[in-house]
Amino acid sequence: MKPVIIVALASAMALAACDSREAQKVEDAADNKADMIDNQADRLEQSADNMTGAAAANVQNQAEALENRADAVRNAGDEKADAIDERK
């Protein structure tokens, strides 16, 4: 399964867990930012498909770093949303 599909499913499940509109807005903003980063990673991976050797490996590493960054952004948004819900 493609990482984007997995991320979308995880996002949908996380959205269902939010209680407040404020938390939902925070989580939505983080998801949107993470989706943009994931799209950058996808474009890099497509570029790597047209490369060989060290250049391809370098671009793949950059794409993986972006995917990790997207995951971190999404997780931070989830944590902020959870903290907002806990305060209420």
C-alpha positions as CSV (number, residue, x, y, z in Angstrom):
1,M,0.0,0.0,0.0
2,K,1.3,3.4,-0.9
3,P,2.4,5.6,2.1
4,V,0.0,8.3,1.0
5,I,-3.0,5.9,1.4
6,I,-1.7,4.8,4.7
7,V,-1.4,8.4,5.9
8,A,-4.8,9.2,4.6
9,L,-6.4,6.3,6.5
10,A,-4.5,7.2,9.7
11,S,-5.5,10.8,9.3
12,A,-9.2,9.8,8.9
13,M,-9.0,7.7,12.1
14,A,-7.3,10.4,14.0
15,L,-9.9,13.0,12.9
16,A,-12.6,10.8,14.3
17,A,-10.9,10.8,17.7
18,C,-10.9,14.6,18.1
19,D,-13.6,16.2,20.3
20,S,-13.3,19.9,19.8
21,R,-13.3,22.2,16.8
22,E,-10.1,23.9,17.9
23,A,-8.3,20.6,18.1
24,Q,-9.7,19.6,14.7
25,K,-8.4,22.8,13.2
26,V,-4.9,22.2,14.7
27,E,-4.9,18.6,13.4
28,D,-6.2,19.6,10.0
29,A,-3.5,22.3,9.6
30,A,-0.8,19.7,10.5
31,D,-2.2,17.2,8.1
32,N,-2.3,19.7,5.3
33,K,1.3,20.6,5.9
34,A,2.3,17.0,6.2
35,D,0.5,16.2,2.9
36,M,2.4,19.0,1.1
37,I,5.7,17.5,2.4
38,D,4.6,14.0,1.4
39,N,3.9,15.3,-2.1
40,Q,7.4,16.8,-2.3
41,A,8.8,13.4,-1.3
42,D,6.7,11.7,-4.0
43,R,8.0,14.1,-6.6
44,L,11.6,13.4,-5.5
45,E,11.0,9.7,-5.7
46,Q,9.7,10.1,-9.3
47,S,12.9,12.0,-10.1
48,A,15.0,9.3,-8.6
49,D,13.3,6.8,-10.9
50,N,15.0,8.6,-13.8
51,M,18.5,8.5,-12.2
52,T,21.1,5.9,-11.6
53,G,23.7,5.1,-9.0
54,A,24.7,7.6,-6.3
55,A,22.4,10.3,-7.7
56,A,19.4,8.1,-7.3
57,A,20.4,7.0,-3.8
58,N,20.9,10.6,-2.8
59,V,17.5,11.6,-4.0
60,Q,15.8,8.6,-2.4
61,N,17.5,9.5,0.9
62,Q,16.1,13.1,0.5
63,A,12.6,11.7,-0.2
64,E,12.8,9.5,2.9
65,A,13.9,12.4,5.0
66,L,10.9,14.4,3.8
67,E,8.6,11.5,4.6
68,N,10.0,11.3,8.1
69,R,9.5,15.1,8.4
70,A,5.9,14.8,7.3
71,D,5.3,12.0,9.9
72,A,6.8,14.2,12.6
73,V,4.6,17.2,11.6
74,R,1.5,15.0,11.6
75,N,2.4,13.5,15.0
76,A,3.0,16.9,16.5
77,G,-0.4,18.1,15.2
78,D,-2.0,15.0,16.8
79,E,-0.3,15.7,20.1
80,K,-1.3,19.3,20.1
81,A,-4.9,18.4,19.3
82,D,-4.9,15.8,22.1
83,A,-3.5,18.4,24.5
84,I,-6.3,20.8,23.5
85,D,-8.9,18.1,24.0
86,E,-7.5,17.1,27.4
87,R,-7.8,20.7,28.7
88,K,-11.5,20.8,28.0
